[in-house]
Amino acid sequence: MGPMSLLRRLPPILRALLAQALGFAVLVGLARLGLRFSPFLWVLLQAVLAVFISRSLDLDPRWVFMQAALPFLVRALWGAPIPGWVYLGLFLGLALVFGGGLLNRVPLYHASEDAWAKLESLVPELPGTRFVDLGCGLGGPVAHLAKARPDGVFMGVEASPLTWLVAWLRCLPLPNAHIRLGSLWSTDLATFDVAYAFLSPVPMPALWAKALREMQPGTRFISHSFEVPGETPARVIPVKGREGSRLLVWDL
Ligand SMILES: C[S@@+](CC[C@H](N)C(=O)[O-])C[C@H]1O[C@@H](n2cnc3c(N)ncnc32)[C@H](O)[C@@H]1O
């Protein structure tokens, strides 16, 4: 596999940063050669290079548009009377809320209360049943299930620190709910009777392989809305929410 194919496999955010960095490196090279342009032309050149490199790295049109706009945005804000800590604060805030799902391309959005209720009907009515929400967001499903089923044990794992904190505080009064800060990829699924995830299409093949590897026969895997390519679920349960919201259920 050539270096370009390897680079194209990087998450889009890293490809976008790489495209801007390579574009900027070319500008630095041109400046060192003694070329002098107007500020507008430098910005335009950065935008053109970023677009060109982004397209070579297979970024989709929305990313390419943002790549073109970014140098102009930076130029417009350059010298604006905004203190540096505002940018740092915004960056940290976004990283603490969305950072956990960035590389998997999983944003933060929530299952509806209707989905919580339907999930409840999918948790076997056996005392001590263990359930895990992989990427538990603000902890809505875990808190609901822990209240509805005091005989079960409900775990959430969340990679974004601020999101984790909200879920942890929400579940603090519930003795049978536990929220862990960490990656779903380092969570051993072997001890769970039901594993549930509401992520994005990107991690589904790897998550399915993990579930098959680690979960015991007779346990249940549930995906909110996102299919596992090539794997037909045993049941599909429509739920309220965005168009096409549903629970896909596999009995392993
Ligand atoms: C779409 S939200 C789902 C929230 C909740 N499970 C629900 O059904 O309402 C997905 C969450 O997964 C988290 N996430 C993404 N990748 C993760 C990972 N590798 N490990 C743990 N959490 C992750 C994101 O930070 C986000 O909060």
The ligand as an ORCA input file, in Angstrom:
! r2SCAN-3c Opt
* xyz 0 1
  C     -24.575      9.307     19.725
  S     -23.981      9.417     21.363
  C     -25.013      8.195     22.123
  C     -25.418      8.500     23.531
  C     -26.222      7.421     24.235
  N     -25.615      6.113     24.099
  C     -27.661      7.363     23.739
  O     -28.035      6.321     23.186
  O     -28.402      8.329     23.930
  C     -22.412      8.595     21.167
  C     -21.442      8.806     22.294
  O     -20.366      7.889     22.117
  C     -19.183      8.494     22.591
  N     -18.043      7.790     22.006
  C     -17.609      7.834     20.728
  N     -16.539      7.044     20.563
  C     -16.290      6.471     21.772
  C     -15.322      5.557     22.241
  N     -14.375      5.072     21.429
  N     -15.376      5.173     23.531
  C     -16.316      5.659     24.358
  N     -17.257      6.551     23.970
  C     -17.253      6.951     22.693
  C     -19.321      9.938     22.130
  O     -18.476     10.793     22.900
  C     -20.818     10.193     22.368
  O     -21.037     10.735     23.630
*
